[in-house]
Each structure stands twice: as C-alpha cells, then as structure tokens.
Amino acid sequence: MRNILFAAAAIAAAGVFMAQMADRMTPASAHTNAPRKEATVGAAAVPAGNRSISIARDARGHFQTDARIDGQRIDFMVDTGASVVALNERSAARFGLRPSRGDYNATVTTANGTLKAARARIAMMDVGGLIVRDVEAMVLPDAALSENLLGLSFLSRLKRFEYTNGRLVLEQ
C-alpha cells in the first residue's frame, strides 16, 4: 500500500510539473487580443454565446468541475486517462443508481490495482451547458474511488477538449 501511495504522489507531482511546463511552452500566438465576455460558473468560465467551457487548474494541478445528472450536482475531476466516467457508490446513489452486489462483474484496473465495478449508463450529463446523452459509466466502491472521474466516454463525444493557456477547454 505504501508503494502505491508513493507511486500516486510521484504521478501527481509529474502531472503538475508537466502542466507548468506546458504553460511555459504555449506560443504567444495562442493568446487572443479580442475581448471575450464570460460568465463564471464555479471553477469554470463559460464564454457567452459559445458551447464551450474553460476550466482552471486547482491548487493540485487538477481540473475540477461539476455535472448535473438527473438534477443532482456531482463533482468530477477531469481525467483524460480514464476510459469511462467513473462514479463512486455514494455519488451514484444521489441520482438513484444503486447497483446490486451481483452487478459488480466488470474488472477494471486503476492506480489502486484491479477491482470489480458495475457497468452503468447515464441518460444525460450536463457539464456547464455541454450536454451528452447515453454516457457509458462505471460505479466503483467508495473505498476504491475518492473522486468521480469525467472520462473519455463523455469527453470523446465533444467536438474538442484541449489544454491551452493553463486551462482545459471543452467545446461541443
């Protein structure tokens, strides 16, 4: 367990370092001088008239946002390395998704090792006005997943997602 914690800390530190390096390497031509009207929603800024959001890094170097699922606000960490949206049991239960023990039949590999998860589908997810329907997801035990992950089953259905100027931009 100690080795896993050290590995996770090393990966997190490398991620923060790489994000800072990417900020320094962003070409000046990527900055626009045109004024842009934005409304701030939580940690995300939503440009007026566009179907895109821009999410700032938090103090840990991660991109945090929230989604609405069946009217419930659920916090997520954006994870481009996660194949699907991953929810812990506590968050899934908030919008009525409560897999039975027999539903935990999918084997997933995480930073914490291999474990069982329950496959699920989310009818609609709304992230800052970006709406994706019929999203593949996995429910993992609370002990295995402290933060919900906004993975590629949502992100790949957008027009684009990219890291630019120290922010993660999602566009539909």
N, CA and C of each residue as an Amber inpcrd file, in Angstrom:
protein
   516
   0.8260000  -1.1830000   0.0000000   0.0000000   0.0000000   0.0000000
   0.8760000   1.2540000   0.0000000   1.9810000   1.2130000   0.7700000
   2.8790000   2.3610000   0.8200000   3.4610000   2.6310000  -0.5610000
   3.8150000   1.5740000  -1.2990000   4.3630000   1.7480000  -2.6460000
   3.3510000   2.3910000  -3.5710000   2.0800000   2.0220000  -3.4370000
   1.0320000   2.6150000  -4.2680000   0.9020000   4.0990000  -3.9580000
   0.9360000   4.4670000  -2.6780000   0.8430000   5.8730000  -2.3010000
   2.0280000   6.6710000  -2.8290000   3.2420000   6.1000000  -2.7390000
   4.4100000   6.7880000  -3.2720000   4.2920000   6.9480000  -4.7840000
   3.8210000   5.9160000  -5.4630000   3.6540000   5.9900000  -6.9200000
   2.6140000   7.0370000  -7.2860000   1.5090000   7.0780000  -6.5520000
   0.4600000   8.0660000  -6.8300000   0.9860000   9.4790000  -6.6090000
   1.7580000   9.6840000  -5.5480000   2.3300000  11.0070000  -5.2780000
   3.3060000  11.4050000  -6.3820000   4.1060000  10.4640000  -6.8480000
   5.0590000  10.7460000  -7.9200000   4.3400000  11.0950000  -9.2120000
   3.2710000  10.3850000  -9.5210000   2.4950000  10.6600000 -10.7380000
   1.8430000  12.0350000 -10.6330000   1.2770000  12.3620000  -9.4650000
   0.6470000  13.6750000  -9.2760000   1.6750000  14.7900000  -9.4360000
   2.8490000  14.6150000  -8.8460000   3.8990000  15.6240000  -8.9500000
   4.3430000  15.7890000 -10.4030000   4.4800000  14.6760000 -11.1140000
   4.8670000  14.7430000 -12.5270000   3.7880000  15.4590000 -13.3390000
   2.5230000  15.2280000 -13.0230000   1.4310000  15.8950000 -13.7320000
   1.4600000  17.4000000 -13.5340000   1.6820000  17.8280000 -12.3000000
   1.7680000  19.2650000 -12.0150000   2.9560000  19.8680000 -12.7430000
   4.1050000  19.1820000 -12.7100000   5.2970000  19.6660000 -13.3960000
   5.0510000  19.7940000 -14.8950000   4.4390000  18.7720000 -15.4980000
   4.1810000  18.7910000 -16.9440000   3.1940000  19.8970000 -17.3090000
   2.1960000  20.1300000 -16.4770000   1.2300000  21.2030000 -16.7430000
   1.9280000  22.5600000 -16.6960000   2.8300000  22.7430000 -15.7240000
   3.5660000  24.0000000 -15.6430000   4.4840000  24.1790000 -16.8490000
   5.1050000  23.1040000 -17.2900000   5.9590000  23.1680000 -18.4810000
   5.1300000  23.5110000 -19.7140000   3.9490000  22.9210000 -19.8280000
   3.0800000  23.2070000 -20.9710000   2.6790000  24.6770000 -20.9770000
   2.4340000  25.2560000 -19.8080000   2.1120000  26.6860000 -19.7200000
   3.2480000  27.5260000 -20.2830000   4.4580000  27.1760000 -19.9380000
   5.6240000  27.9430000 -20.3830000   5.8680000  27.7910000 -21.8770000
   5.4920000  26.6440000 -22.4410000   5.7560000  26.3690000 -23.8510000
   4.6280000  26.8320000 -24.7660000   3.5190000  27.3430000 -24.2250000
   2.4110000  27.7980000 -25.0520000   2.8640000  28.9910000 -25.8700000
   2.7350000  28.9310000 -27.2100000   3.1910000  30.0400000 -28.0410000
   2.3370000  31.2840000 -27.8080000   2.9670000  32.4550000 -27.9750000
   2.2570000  33.7190000 -27.7850000   1.1050000  33.8580000 -28.7670000
   1.1970000  33.2550000 -29.9470000   0.1330000  33.3560000 -30.9480000
  -1.1480000  32.6760000 -30.4950000  -1.0750000  31.8510000 -29.4590000
  -2.2770000  31.1820000 -28.9710000  -3.1610000  32.1250000 -28.1660000
  -2.6200000  33.2640000 -27.7450000  -3.3970000  34.2350000 -26.9820000
  -4.1720000  35.1080000 -27.9510000  -5.4240000  35.3820000 -27.6450000
  -6.2110000  36.2620000 -28.4930000  -6.3470000  37.6080000 -27.8020000
  -6.3350000  38.6690000 -28.5770000  -6.4780000  40.0050000 -28.0310000
  -7.9240000  40.4750000 -28.0500000  -8.7860000  39.7400000 -28.7190000
 -10.1880000  40.1370000 -28.8060000 -10.8390000  40.0110000 -27.4350000
 -11.5990000  41.0330000 -27.0400000 -12.2840000  40.9120000 -25.7450000
 -13.2940000  39.7910000 -25.7840000 -13.4740000  39.1390000 -24.6560000
 -14.3560000  37.9880000 -24.5940000 -15.2390000  38.1090000 -23.3640000
 -16.5120000  38.0300000 -23.5630000 -17.4470000  38.1290000 -22.4590000
 -17.6040000  36.7440000 -21.8550000 -17.4070000  36.6380000 -20.5310000
 -17.5010000  35.3440000 -19.8690000 -18.3450000  35.4510000 -18.6170000
 -19.0820000  34.4080000 -18.3550000 -19.8100000  34.2900000 -17.0980000
 -19.1450000  33.1920000 -16.3000000 -18.8880000  33.4330000 -15.0380000
 -18.2000000  32.4380000 -14.2290000 -19.2080000  31.5320000 -13.5380000
 -18.9740000  30.2210000 -13.6650000 -19.8090000  29.2150000 -13.0110000
 -18.8680000  28.3080000 -12.2380000 -18.8420000  28.4350000 -10.9290000
 -17.9300000  27.6240000 -10.1150000 -16.5020000  27.8610000 -10.5530000
 -15.7850000  26.7690000 -10.8400000 -14.3960000  26.8770000 -11.2740000
 -14.2970000  27.0540000 -12.7780000 -15.4300000  26.9920000 -13.4770000
 -15.4060000  27.0790000 -14.9350000 -15.8860000  28.4490000 -15.3820000
 -15.3020000  28.9520000 -16.4560000 -15.7810000  30.1740000 -17.0690000
 -16.4840000  29.7870000 -18.3580000 -17.6890000  30.2730000 -18.5490000
 -18.4810000  29.8880000 -19.7090000 -18.5720000  31.0750000 -20.6480000
 -17.8950000  31.0280000 -21.8130000 -17.9800000  32.1440000 -22.7440000
 -19.4190000  32.3260000 -23.2350000 -19.8930000  33.5810000 -23.2350000
 -21.2580000  33.8630000 -23.6750000 -21.4090000  33.5320000 -25.1560000
 -22.4880000  32.8450000 -25.5050000 -22.7820000  32.5500000 -26.9030000
 -22.0800000  31.3310000 -27.4630000 -21.1260000  30.7800000 -26.7630000
 -20.4180000  29.5930000 -27.2400000 -20.8830000  28.3730000 -26.4750000
 -20.6920000  27.2120000 -27.0890000 -20.9590000  25.9670000 -26.3720000
 -19.6200000  25.3870000 -25.9720000 -18.9510000  26.1230000 -25.1060000
 -17.6610000  25.6590000 -24.5940000 -17.5010000  26.1510000 -23.1720000
 -16.6630000  25.4510000 -22.4460000 -16.3020000  25.8960000 -21.1060000
 -14.7910000  25.8330000 -20.9760000 -14.2800000  26.6410000 -20.0800000
 -12.8580000  26.6940000 -19.8060000 -12.6920000  26.4700000 -18.3110000
 -11.8970000  25.4850000 -17.9390000 -11.7510000  25.0960000 -16.5430000
 -10.3170000  25.3730000 -16.0950000 -10.1960000  26.1100000 -15.0020000
  -8.8690000  26.4200000 -14.4510000  -8.3760000  25.2410000 -13.6250000
  -7.0400000  25.1270000 -13.5280000  -6.4320000  24.1030000 -12.6700000
  -6.6440000  24.4810000 -11.2150000  -6.8240000  23.4710000 -10.3730000
  -6.9080000  23.7430000  -8.9450000  -5.4950000  23.7650000  -8.3580000
  -5.3920000  23.9290000  -7.0510000  -4.0920000  24.0300000  -6.3890000
  -3.2390000  22.7720000  -6.5700000  -3.8870000  21.6260000  -6.8000000
  -3.1510000  20.3700000  -7.0030000  -2.7400000  20.1690000  -8.4600000
  -3.1880000  21.0520000  -9.3440000  -2.8820000  20.9100000 -10.7680000
  -3.9270000  20.1050000 -11.5160000  -5.0520000  19.7940000 -10.8720000
  -6.1270000  19.0170000 -11.4900000  -7.2290000  19.9470000 -11.9870000
  -8.0580000  19.4150000 -12.8690000  -9.1880000  20.1690000 -13.3960000
 -10.4640000  19.6210000 -12.7810000 -11.0930000  20.4310000 -11.9450000
 -12.3090000  20.0330000 -11.2340000 -13.4970000  20.7550000 -11.8550000
 -14.5930000  20.0480000 -12.0080000 -15.8250000  20.6540000 -12.4930000
 -16.9900000  19.8880000 -11.8820000 -18.1730000  20.3080000 -12.2030000
 -19.3170000  19.5320000 -11.7420000 -20.2290000  19.2660000 -12.9340000
 -21.0710000  18.2740000 -12.7670000 -22.0340000  17.8900000 -13.7940000
 -23.3980000  17.7930000 -13.1490000 -24.4090000  17.9330000 -13.9420000
 -25.7800000  17.6980000 -13.4820000 -26.2290000  16.3730000 -14.1000000
 -26.6600000  15.4870000 -13.2110000 -27.2120000  14.1950000 -13.6270000
 -28.5410000  14.0550000 -12.9120000 -29.6100000  13.9540000 -13.6770000
 -30.9610000  13.8880000 -13.0970000 -31.1870000  14.9850000 -12.0580000
 -30.7170000  16.1920000 -12.3650000 -30.9280000  17.3280000 -11.4800000
 -29.9800000  17.3990000 -10.2990000 -29.1450000  16.3990000 -10.1120000
 -28.1990000  16.3730000  -8.9930000 -26.8330000  16.8840000  -9.4550000
 -26.2310000  17.7610000  -8.6590000 -24.8870000  18.2500000  -8.9640000
 -23.8810000  17.2690000  -8.3850000 -23.0090000  16.7760000  -9.2400000
 -21.9830000  15.8050000  -8.8480000 -20.6190000  16.3890000  -9.2180000
 -19.6660000  16.3820000  -8.2740000 -18.3120000  16.8800000  -8.5330000
 -17.5010000  15.8430000  -9.2940000 -16.6640000  16.3180000 -10.2300000
 -15.8070000  15.4510000 -11.0260000 -14.4120000  16.0460000 -11.1520000
 -13.4310000  15.1650000 -11.2880000 -12.1050000  15.5350000 -11.7260000
 -12.0100000  15.0680000 -13.1850000 -11.6210000  15.9710000 -14.0740000
 -11.4810000  15.5980000 -15.4790000 -10.2620000  14.6950000 -15.5890000
 -10.4540000  13.5200000 -16.2230000  -9.3770000  12.5440000 -16.3350000
  -9.3550000  11.9850000 -17.7490000  -8.4660000  12.5320000 -18.5850000
  -8.3730000  12.0710000 -19.9720000  -7.7790000  10.6720000 -20.0710000
  -7.2510000  10.1600000 -18.9720000  -6.7150000   8.8050000 -18.9450000
  -7.7440000   7.7580000 -18.5520000  -8.9320000   8.2060000 -18.1570000
  -9.9980000   7.2720000 -17.7720000 -10.8460000   6.9690000 -19.0110000
 -11.0470000   5.7070000 -19.3010000 -11.8170000   5.3130000 -20.4800000
 -13.2800000   5.7240000 -20.3880000 -13.8260000   5.6620000 -19.1940000
 -15.2460000   5.9630000 -18.9990000 -15.4180000   6.9020000 -17.8070000
 -16.6180000   7.4370000 -17.6760000 -16.9800000   8.1860000 -16.4860000
 -16.9960000   7.1910000 -15.3350000 -16.3400000   7.5290000 -14.2480000
 -16.2840000   6.6450000 -13.0810000 -16.8940000   7.3670000 -11.8850000
 -17.8260000   6.6930000 -11.2420000 -18.5370000   7.2470000 -10.0860000
 -18.3240000   6.3700000  -8.8710000 -18.1920000   6.9960000  -7.7150000
 -18.1960000   6.1860000  -6.5060000 -19.6510000   5.9060000  -6.1320000
 -19.8680000   4.9150000  -5.2970000 -21.2340000   4.4850000  -4.9420000
 -22.0520000   5.6060000  -4.3090000 -21.4270000   6.3950000  -3.4680000
 -22.1330000   7.4750000  -2.7790000 -22.7020000   8.4790000  -3.7860000
 -21.9070000   8.8730000  -4.7660000 -22.3720000   9.8320000  -5.7710000
 -23.4280000   9.2260000  -6.6840000 -23.2280000   7.9850000  -7.0990000
 -24.2030000   7.3210000  -7.9730000 -25.5590000   7.2140000  -7.2850000
 -25.5550000   6.9420000  -5.9920000 -26.8100000   6.8030000  -5.2410000
 -27.5820000   8.1170000  -5.1880000 -26.8860000   9.2560000  -5.2870000
 -27.5580000  10.5590000  -5.2360000 -28.5510000  10.7390000  -6.3760000
 -28.3060000  10.0920000  -7.5160000 -29.2810000  10.2010000  -8.6050000
 -29.9530000   8.8570000  -8.8990000 -29.9850000   7.9990000  -7.8850000
 -30.7840000   6.7770000  -7.9620000 -30.1030000   5.5610000  -8.5380000
 -28.8200000   5.6410000  -8.8270000 -28.0930000   4.4930000  -9.3780000
 -27.4720000   3.7190000  -8.2190000 -28.0510000   2.5450000  -7.9290000
 -27.5910000   1.7100000  -6.8060000 -27.4200000   0.2740000  -7.2920000
 -26.2530000  -0.0410000  -7.8680000 -26.0430000  -1.4090000  -8.3590000
 -26.0900000  -2.4280000  -7.2170000 -26.6190000  -3.6100000  -7.5250000
 -26.6020000  -4.6880000  -6.5340000 -25.2160000  -5.3320000  -6.5480000
 -24.9020000  -6.1010000  -5.5380000 -23.5870000  -6.7570000  -5.4630000
 -23.3100000  -7.5980000  -6.7040000 -24.3270000  -8.2220000  -7.2510000
 -24.1450000  -9.0470000  -8.4450000 -23.8130000  -8.2560000  -9.6970000
 -24.0930000  -6.9360000  -9.6860000 -23.7910000  -6.0760000 -10.8350000
 -22.3080000  -5.7280000 -10.9380000 -21.5610000  -5.9720000  -9.8750000
 -20.1300000  -5.6680000  -9.8720000 -19.3770000  -6.8330000 -10.5280000
 -19.5050000  -6.9000000 -11.8540000 -18.9140000  -8.0190000 -12.5930000
 -17.9010000  -7.5830000 -13.6450000 -17.6100000  -6.2970000 -13.7260000
 -16.5990000  -5.7990000 -14.6630000 -15.2800000  -5.6350000 -13.9120000
 -14.2070000  -6.1180000 -14.4890000 -12.8930000  -5.9740000 -13.8840000
 -12.2320000  -4.7290000 -14.4500000 -11.8080000  -3.8290000 -13.5810000
 -11.1330000  -2.6070000 -14.0080000  -9.7770000  -2.5150000 -13.3310000
  -8.8440000  -1.9010000 -14.0320000  -7.5120000  -1.6900000 -13.4870000
  -7.3450000  -0.2080000 -13.2050000  -7.0090000   0.1190000 -11.9720000
  -6.8240000   1.5060000 -11.5590000  -5.4400000   1.6610000 -10.9580000
  -5.1240000   2.8750000 -10.5390000  -3.8560000   3.1180000  -9.8550000
  -3.7870000   2.3340000  -8.5480000  -4.9490000   1.9750000  -8.0130000
  -5.0010000   1.2120000  -6.7600000  -5.0480000  -0.2920000  -6.9910000
  -4.9190000  -0.7210000  -8.2360000  -4.9410000  -2.1440000  -8.5310000
  -6.1710000  -2.5560000  -9.3110000  -6.4100000  -3.8490000  -9.3610000
  -7.5450000  -4.4010000 -10.0990000  -8.6980000  -4.6200000  -9.1320000
  -9.8920000  -4.2260000  -9.5690000 -11.0670000  -4.3980000  -8.7280000
 -12.3040000  -4.5760000  -9.5840000 -13.4140000  -4.8640000  -8.9460000
 -14.6900000  -5.0800000  -9.6260000 -15.4970000  -3.7870000  -9.6280000
 -16.1800000  -3.5380000 -10.7400000 -17.0280000  -2.3580000 -10.8890000
 -18.3290000  -2.7800000 -11.5530000 -19.3280000  -1.9270000 -11.4330000
 -20.6320000  -2.1800000 -12.0530000 -20.7690000  -1.2710000 -13.2670000
 -21.1150000  -1.8690000 -14.4040000 -21.3610000  -1.0800000 -15.6180000
 -22.6700000  -0.3160000 -15.4670000 -22.7070000   0.8890000 -16.0540000
 -23.9170000   1.7070000 -15.9830000 -23.9850000   2.6050000 -17.2110000
 -25.1460000   3.1800000 -17.4350000 -25.3380000   4.1790000 -18.4890000
 -26.0440000   5.3610000 -17.8500000 -25.5740000   6.5400000 -18.1910000
 -26.1820000   7.7660000 -17.6830000 -26.9660000   8.3810000 -18.8460000
 -28.2590000   8.5810000 -18.6380000 -29.1240000   9.0760000 -19.7200000
 -28.6510000  10.4220000 -20.2480000 -28.2860000  11.3350000 -19.3480000
 -27.8410000  12.6570000 -19.7850000 -26.9290000  13.2780000 -18.7370000
 -25.8120000  13.8230000 -19.1950000 -24.8930000  14.5720000 -18.3470000
 -24.7750000  15.9810000 -18.8990000 -24.8460000  16.9560000 -18.0090000
 -24.7140000  18.3640000 -18.3790000 -23.5210000  18.9280000 -17.6220000
 -22.4720000  19.2770000 -18.3460000 -21.2840000  19.8760000 -17.7470000
 -21.1910000  21.3030000 -18.2730000 -21.5820000  22.2590000 -17.4550000
 -21.5100000  23.6680000 -17.8450000 -22.2750000  23.9950000 -19.1090000
 -23.3750000  23.3010000 -19.3570000 -24.1740000  23.5350000 -20.5620000
 -23.8250000  22.6240000 -21.7210000 -22.7730000  21.8410000 -21.5900000
 -22.4160000  20.8490000 -22.6130000 -23.1640000  19.5720000 -22.2530000
 -24.0870000  19.1680000 -23.1000000 -24.9580000  18.0350000 -22.7860000
 -24.5950000  16.8430000 -23.6570000 -24.3660000  15.7170000 -22.9990000
 -24.0940000  14.4580000 -23.6980000 -25.0790000  13.4270000 -23.1650000
 -25.6950000  12.6980000 -24.0750000 -26.6960000  11.6950000 -23.7050000
 -26.1240000  10.2820000 -23.8310000 -26.6960000   9.3720000 -23.0590000
 -26.3410000   7.9600000 -23.0970000 -24.8360000   7.7490000 -22.9030000
 -24.3660000   8.1240000 -21.7320000 -22.9390000   8.0870000 -21.4100000
 -22.6040000   6.8010000 -20.6680000 -21.6210000   6.0740000 -21.1780000
 -21.1510000   4.8590000 -20.5070000 -20.4260000   5.2480000 -19.2230000
 -20.6780000   4.4880000 -18.1640000 -20.0650000   4.7920000 -16.8740000
 -19.7750000   3.4990000 -16.1170000 -19.0220000   3.6320000 -15.0570000
 -18.7370000   2.5380000 -14.1260000 -18.9570000   3.0660000 -12.7150000
 -19.5220000   2.2210000 -11.8730000 -19.6700000   2.5470000 -10.4590000
 -18.6520000   1.6960000  -9.7100000 -17.8320000   2.3590000  -8.9040000
 -16.8070000   1.6830000  -8.1200000 -17.1000000   1.8660000  -6.6360000
 -16.6550000   0.9390000  -5.8120000 -16.8580000   1.0820000  -4.3660000
 -16.2450000   2.3870000  -3.8620000 -16.8900000   2.9900000  -2.8710000
 -16.4010000   4.2490000  -2.3050000 -14.9440000   4.1560000  -1.8740000
 -14.5560000   3.0280000  -1.3120000 -13.1860000   2.8620000  -0.8240000
 -12.1650000   2.8790000  -1.9630000 -12.5920000   2.5620000  -3.1770000
 -11.6700000   2.4900000  -4.3110000 -11.6090000   3.7900000  -5.1050000
 -12.6090000   4.6660000  -4.9260000 -12.6670000   5.8720000  -5.7470000
 -13.1160000   7.0480000  -4.8860000 -12.1620000   7.8920000  -4.5150000
 -12.5000000   9.0360000  -3.6570000 -13.0890000  10.1840000  -4.4650000
 -12.6750000  10.3310000  -5.7330000 -13.1850000  11.3950000  -6.5950000
 -13.8020000  10.7850000  -7.8410000 -14.9360000  11.3110000  -8.2610000
 -15.5530000  10.8760000  -9.5120000 -14.6920000  11.3750000 -10.6690000
 -14.6230000  10.5800000 -11.7280000 -13.7730000  10.9080000 -12.8700000
 -14.6120000  11.1650000 -14.1080000 -14.3790000  12.2980000 -14.7520000
 -15.0310000  12.6230000 -16.0150000 -14.1080000  12.1080000 -17.1140000
 -14.3980000  10.9150000 -17.5960000 -13.5090000  10.2320000 -18.5330000
 -13.9220000  10.3730000 -19.9820000 -13.2780000   9.5790000 -20.8250000
 -13.4370000   9.6880000 -22.2700000 -14.8210000   9.3160000 -22.7910000
 -15.6090000   8.5480000 -22.0560000 -16.9510000   8.2420000 -22.5540000
 -17.7920000   9.5210000 -22.6350000 -17.4410000  10.5500000 -21.8820000
 -18.0530000  11.8730000 -22.0280000 -17.2000000  12.7410000 -22.9520000
 -15.9210000  12.8750000 -22.6570000 -15.0450000  13.8040000 -23.3700000
 -14.9470000  13.5220000 -24.8610000 -14.9180000  12.2500000 -25.2540000
 -14.7520000  11.9160000 -26.6720000 -15.9970000  12.2450000 -27.4980000
 -17.1000000  12.5490000 -26.8480000 -18.3250000  12.9030000 -27.5540000
 -18.4370000  14.4120000 -27.7780000 -17.4400000  15.1590000 -27.3290000
 -17.3800000  16.5970000 -27.5670000 -16.6670000  16.8640000 -28.8840000
 -16.8040000  18.0730000 -29.3820000 -16.0980000  18.4710000 -30.5990000
 -14.5940000  18.4740000 -30.3490000 -14.2130000  19.0000000 -29.1780000
 -12.7860000  19.0100000 -28.8270000 -12.6290000  19.2250000 -27.3280000
 -11.4860000  18.8100000 -26.8350000 -11.0390000  19.1700000 -25.4920000
  -9.5420000  19.3290000 -25.5930000  -9.0400000  20.4280000 -25.0240000
  -7.6110000  20.6960000 -25.1210000  -7.1260000  21.5430000 -23.9550000
  -5.8630000  21.3930000 -23.6710000  -5.2030000  22.1880000 -22.6490000
  -4.5620000  23.3740000 -23.3500000  -4.9390000  24.5820000 -22.9480000
  -4.3620000  25.7710000 -23.5620000  -4.3340000  26.9140000 -22.5570000
  -3.2330000  27.6210000 -22.5330000  -3.0720000  28.7870000 -21.6590000
  -3.3920000  28.4700000 -20.1970000  -3.0020000  27.3000000 -19.7420000
  -3.2030000  26.9300000 -18.3500000  -4.6130000  26.5170000 -17.9920000
  -5.4530000  26.3070000 -19.0020000  -6.8480000  25.9330000 -18.7730000
  -7.2150000  24.7590000 -19.6560000  -8.2080000  24.0180000 -19.2250000
  -8.7540000  22.9230000 -20.0260000 -10.0140000  23.4430000 -20.6930000
 -10.0410000  23.4000000 -22.0170000 -11.1830000  23.8990000 -22.7850000
 -11.9580000  22.7050000 -23.3270000 -13.2660000  22.6810000 -23.0450000
 -14.1770000  21.6600000 -23.5740000 -15.1390000  22.3660000 -24.5040000
 -15.3060000  21.8450000 -25.7290000 -16.1850000  22.5030000 -26.7050000
 -17.0980000  21.4710000 -27.3610000 -18.3520000  21.8750000 -27.5160000
 -19.3460000  20.9900000 -28.1470000 -19.7770000  21.5770000 -29.4600000
